[in-house]
Amino acid sequence: MEADTLGQLEEPQTIRVPDSITQIGTITKYELLNYFRAKRFYVLLIIGLAISALLTFLVAYYRPESFLNTSLTFYSQWWGGSVTFVIILSAIFFGGDSISGEFQNKTGYYLVSRPVRRSSIYVGKWVASFIASMIMLLLFLGIAVANGVYYFGAGVPYQLWQSVLLATLYMGSVLSFTFFWSSLFKTSVISVLVTVILFLFAFPLIDGLLPSLVGAEPWFVITYGAEVITAVLNTSYPVHDIQSKTPIGKGHFFTITTFTPYLWEGIAIMLAYFVVSAVLGLFIFEKREFA
C-alpha cells in the first residue's frame, strides 16, 4: 500500500498547455475587458454618437436635397461620407498602441515568459481590436439606417450592404496595417503618430496629387482602394476615370484626371494590405526581444 502511494507521488505531473484557439480566446477576452474599463472606449463612443447626432440634426433642420433626394443618395452622403473616418479613428484608438504598449509598459515580458505563443498574443489582441472597432462601426450604421428608415421607409438599398461588407474588409486592413507599425516601434506615441500621419495626411495627399499632377492612378494606396466603399453607392459607378479641363488661357487647358477603383481593384488593394501587414507585423513581433 505504501509502495503504491509512493509510486503515485513520484509520478511526474503533466502540465497541459492550452491550444492556440483557447489562448487566442483568453487574450481576446481580457483585452476586451481592458478596453471596456478604459476611457478610450467611451471617448470614441461619445465621438461616434456626436457625429451621428450632428448629422441627424443637420439633415432634420436643413433638409439638404443631396441627402433627401433618394434613399441611395441618402446613404451615399451619410454612410459613404463619414464611414472611412470612423474606421480610421477606431483603428487608431484600439490598434495604435496594442503591441507597442506591451514594449513600453514592460507588460509583454510577463506574457511571453509564460507558455503562451506569441502568435496567440498577436492574433488575440487583433481580434479584440477588431471587435471593439466593429461595435463603433455598427453603432454608426444603426443610427444611419434608423434615419434612412424614418425618411424613406424600410426599403434599404442593397448597395448599402455591399458598402458595409467593404467597410468591414477595410477595417481589417487598417487594423493589420496599424498593428504592423505598432509592432515596429517600442513607443506608443510614435506608433500612433505614424498611423495618424499616414491615414489622415499622407495617403489622402497622394490620392489627390498623383492623379492631378501626373495623371497616374494611385493603385498602391490603401485609402484609394477604400474609395469603393462610397463608390458602390453611386448610380454612375463603375466609372474608372474622369477627365476635366480647366481653361488657363486662350486655347489652353489644364486637364485633371480623377480615378475611382474598380470593385475588384479596391478589394484586391485592401486584401493585399491586410495580408502583407499581418504577416510582417507578426514576424516582427515574433523576433522582438522583451526586456
N, C-alpha and C positions, 0 to 999 in steps of 0.2 A: 504493500500500500504506500509506504513512504517512498519507495523507489519510483513508483508510477507518478506520484506527486512531484518528486524532484525532477523527473524527466519532463513533465509538463512545464515546470517552472523554467527549465533550461532551454526549452524550445524557443527559437527566435521568433519574435513577433513581426509579421509582415505589415508594413505601412502602405496602404493603398492610396496612391496619388490620384486625385480626380482627373478624369479625361479632359480634353481640350474644351469640349462643349460645355461641360459643367463649370470649368474655370472661367470661360467667357461669360456665362450666365451670372456667376458670382460677381465678377468685376463690373459687369453692366449694372447689376442691381445696386451695388454700393456707390458706383459713380453717379447713377441717377439720384440716389438719396443725397449725395453731396450737392448736386445741382439744386434739388428742391429745398435744401437747407440754406443755400447761398443766396445772397441778394441779387446776383446777376440774373437769375432766372426770372425773378419778379420785376427787375428793372426792364428786361427785354419784353416781358409780358405787358407791362404798362406802355412801353413804346409801341408795341403792336396794336394794343387797344386804342391808343391815342391816334395812330394813323387811320385806323378803321373809323373811329368816331369823327375825325376831321373830314374824311371822305363822305361819311353819311350826312353830316351837317351841310357840307358844300353842295352836294347833289340835291338834297331836300330843299335847300334855301334858294339856290340859284337856278336849278333845273337846267343845266347845260345840255344843249342839243347833242353834243358829241357823246354824252352818256346815255341820254334817253331816246335816241333815235330808234334803235332796235335792241333786242336782247343781246345779240352778238357784239354790237358796238359797246354796250354797257360793260360786259365782262372784259372786252378788249381794253377799255380805258381803266377800269377799276383794278382787275386782277393783273392784266398784262402790263399795266403801267407801274406797278409797285412790287410785284412778287419777287423779282430778282433782287431788289434792295432788301426785302425781308429775309431772303435766303442768305445773302452775304452777311447781313448783320447777325443772323443766328449762328452761322459758321464761325464768325469772329468771336462771339460771346462764348460758345460752347467748345470750339475746337482750337482756338488760337493758342491756348497755353496748356492743352491737355497733356502733352508729352513734355514740353519744355519745363512745365511746372514741377514735374517729377525730378528733374535735374536740379532746378533752382532751389526747391524746398527740401531736397535730400530724401523725399519720401519714396522715390523709386528704389533706393538702396534696400529698403526693408521689404519691398515687394519681390525684387529679383533674388534676394537671399533666401527666399522660401521656394519650395518645389512648385513654382508657378512658371509656366512657359511665357517667355517674353511676347510671343505671338498672341497668346491669350490676353495678356495685358493690353496690347496694342488694339486688337480687334474689339475687346470688351469696351474699352474707352471710346472707340469709334462708334460702336453700336449705341452706346449711351448718348453720345453727342447727336447722333442721327435721330434717335427717338425724341430727345428734348427739342431739337430743331423742327421736327415734323409736328410736334404739338403746336408750335408757333405758326407753322405754315397752315395747318388745318384750322386753327382758330381764325386766321386771316381769311381763309377760303370760306368758312362757315358764315362769317359776317357778310362777305361779298355775296354769297348765294342768298342769304336772308334778304338783303336789299334788292337783289335781282328778282326774287320771287314777289316781293312787295310791288315792284313797278311793272313786271311783265308776266306774272303768274308762275306756275310750277314748271313750265316748259324750259328746262335748262339746255342750251345748245350742246351738242356732243363735242364740239370743238373745245369747250371748257375742260372736259375730262381728258382730252388729249393734252391740253396745256398742263393740267395737273400732273399727269404722268411724266411729262418732260421736265416739269419743275422738280419732281422727286428725283429724277436722274441727275439734274443739275445740283441739287442739294448734296447728293452723294459724292459727286465730282468735286464740288467746292470743299467739302469736308476732307476728302482724301488729300487734296492739294494743300489745305490748311494744316493737316496732320504732318505732311511731308516737311513743311517749314518749321513746324513745332518740334519735330524730332531732330532737325538740323541744328537748332540753336539751343543753348542751355539757359537762356534768359527769356522769361515770359514776355517782357516788354518788347524785345526785339522781334520775336516771332509774331506777336500780334501786330506790331507796327508794319512789318513787311507785308503781312496779309492785307492790312488796311490800304497801304500804298498801292499794292498791285491791283486790287479789285475796285477800289474807288477812284484811282487816278491813272495808273499806268496803262492798264488794259483798255479802259474807255478811251484814253488818249490815242492809243494805237488804232483802235476801231475807227476813230474819227479822222485821224490824219492820213493813214496809209491809203485809203481809197481816194480821198480828196486831193492829195498831193501827187501821188504816182499812179493812181488808178488801179492799185493792186488789192486783191481780196485778202483780208486778214484771217485766213483759214486756220492759222496756228494759235489763235487766241480763244480762250475758253468763253469769255464774255460774248464773243462773236457767235460761237456755236449756240449760246443760250438765247440768242435772238429768236429762235424757233418757238420759244415759249409764248411769245407775243404774236409771232408771225402767223401761227395756225389759227388765230382768232380774227385774222383779216380776210375779207372776202376775195381780195385780189391775189392772195397767196396761192401758188408759189411763183413770184416774180423774182428772179435771181439778181438782176442788176438793172438799175435805172440811171440814165444819164440826163443831167440837167445842165443847160447852158446859160451862163450869166454874161450879158454884154459888158465888155470893158473898153469899148471904143468902136469906132465906125468899122463895121465888118469884122470885128474881132470878138471872140467869145472865150470865156473861161469855163471849161467843162468839168463838172463834178460827177463822179460815179458813186452811187450808193449801192452796196451789196447787201443781200439778205440770203443766208444759207438755206440750201435745200433741206428738207426734213431729214433725209438720210445723212446729210453732211453734218447737221447740227448734232444729231445723235452720235455720230462717229467721233466728232471732236470731244464731246463730253465723256464718252466712254474711254477714249484714249487718255484723257486727263485722269479719269478715275483709276484705271488700271496702272498706268505708269507711276502716278503719285503714290498709290497704295503699296506697290512693290518697292519703290525706292525708300519710302518712309519707314516701312517695316524693316528693310535691310539695314538702314542707318540705326534704327532703334536696337536691332539685334547686336550691332557691333559697338555701340557706345558703351563706355565704362562708367559705372556709378561709383562715386567716392563716398 
